[in-house]
């Protein structure tokens, strides 16, 4: 997911690899980097939706794991 985002932003927005990695690894939301092209804005919309789904799936997997462990030891 990060590789796909990095590559896409690098070519769509003509950002350097350092700028892309700053955006994707923690500096997002400060307004330093924002997509300027229509294609970049559309990609960002889908990237956020897919990324949110992946995070929620991960949280659900953790919940299922720990809930299953709790059910095993529950009296």
Buried (B, 14 or more C-beta within 10 A) or exposed (E): EEEEBBEBBBEBBEBEEEBBBBBBEEEBEEEEBEBEEEEBEEBBEEBEEEBEEEEEEEEEEEEEEEEEEEEEEEE
